[in-house]
């Protein structure tokens, strides 16, 4: 029986891969590219779209897509977590276990972090469908 939490083996090959806006793998990813890849690994097909150029445009795209996503309890493993960047809802990650999530940013590449550390205060948690 598969655990609801995400095992390191499910994302180990992504760790350290570089960030690139619009990256959908297999060698570079942006934050939504990592989320899309993980949902694919979970057996869930999520829509793709071209990555907008500004934080405001990203927030607008997220808002137009929100009806396709269903809110789940905070820190639910395997859920999409959304964050603010500056004042915009423009960053996403995938919840792994506890307060840890997988994401990528310019300068760090694909990595894990903890909710509440630094600027990582979530807006919401979602699953697709």
Buried (B, 14 or more C-beta within 10 A) or exposed (E): EEEEEBEEEBBEEBEEBBBBEBBBBEEBBBBBBBBBBBBEBBEEEBEEEEBBEEBEEBBBBBEEEBEEBEEBEEBBBBBBBBBBBEEBBBBBBBBBBEBBBBBBBEEEBBBBBEBEEEEBEBBBBBBBE
